[in-house]
């Protein structure tokens, strides 16, 4: 988780400074570091930890890797869609950076890392999307008076899944895939 924070924390700091997204002070503790609220720092520990736990639990509970034979197709489809959209919308920072970085990491998986765990990762990611929609929905304004996290629609596609920018699901895919990749690499090394 600390390894992925090396990418995501600076990204978060810059995007917050540039007003690409931000945090409603009404919901914050008042404790911040480098312009990020404490809760945002803890997000990069708690969410990946919970998702890694879910990933491992599903590996144990669901013995068969149902997506294994589809991984290459999934990777190619995701890479193509993400690169095209990332380049077409290059002027929208959240869309472009998120989509292109995710496509690059999927390409690393496909051609260099060749992780045998990707079928199980994609399966667990689909399961993790359930709490993602609930929690992220609340954070972006569903079921509460005002949003905790806000986004500048000038920097994303303006397409919302309920109140969640579509880019958040791709951001989550990258964050969680990186965490699973580091986790599996460390498991293999020890």
KEVOVEX-817579 format. One record per residue (C-alpha): x, z, y. Coordinates in steps of 0.05 Angstrom, whole numbers, plus 5000, padded with zeros to 4 digits. Last residue first. Example, Ala and Ser with C-alpha at 12.3 -4.5 7.8 and 13.67 -1.06 7.14 Angstrom:
2
527351434979;524651564910;
This chain:
190
517950064712;518949364739;512349114709;508449664742;511849524808;510048784803;502848944784;502149414844;505548924892;500848374869;494748834870;496249044941;497448324964;490948104931;487248684966;489648525036;488947765027;481847814999;479948335052;482247855107;478147305074;472047765073;473347965146;473647235167;466147165154;464947635212;460648215189;453848355222;449548065166;454747565141;456647315209;459146635231;462146665301;467946245276;473046735302;477246835365;471846675417;467247125376;471247725401;470248255349;467748975351;469149565306;464850185309;458649785326;452850085364;446250425346;447550455271;444250105212;448649495215;453649505272;460349245250;462449905218;455849955181;456549255153;463749395135;461449975093;455549635058;458448935053;465149205027;461549664978;458749044943;464848604956;468849054910;465248754850;467248044871;474348284882;474448584812;473047914781;478147564826;483448084807;481848024733;482947274736;489147384779;492647844729;497247334698;500847284764;504246614773;509046904826;511846224847;506745654845;499845954841;501246644870;505446364927;499945854940;494846434942;499346774994;499746135035;492146045033;491246765055;496146675112;492546035133;485546335132;487246985167;491646655220;486746105236;480246495236;482847095275;486646675325;481346155341;485245575371;487345335301;480045215281;481244555245;487844835218;485045475189;478845115164;482944595126;487945105101;482545585078;478245065043;484144745006;487445404986;480845694962;479245084920;486345054891;486545794874;479645794842;481545184800;488045514778;484446174762;478845864721;481645994651;482946724667;476046854699;472847214640;478747664627;475848054567;476748804562;471548994615;471849754619;479449834622;480849244667;474749454709;477750154718;484449854739;481349404792;476749964816;482750424824;486449874860;480349784905;479950534921;487450544937;486949914979;481150225019;484250915029;491250715051;490050145100;483750495125;487851115141;491450735197;484750495223;481851185221;487651455263;485850975319;490550405334;493850335402;500950465376;498451125345;491551405359;487852065357;481552065399;477252205338;473551545345;466151375342;464751365417;471451015428;468750355401;474549995368;477449315381;477948605360;481147975388;482448385450;489848195455;492248905445;487648995385;490048345354;497348555365;496449245335;492448985275;497648455259;503148985266;499149435217;497448875168;504348605152;508349245140;501849575116;502249125055;508649465034;505850155046;500050005000;
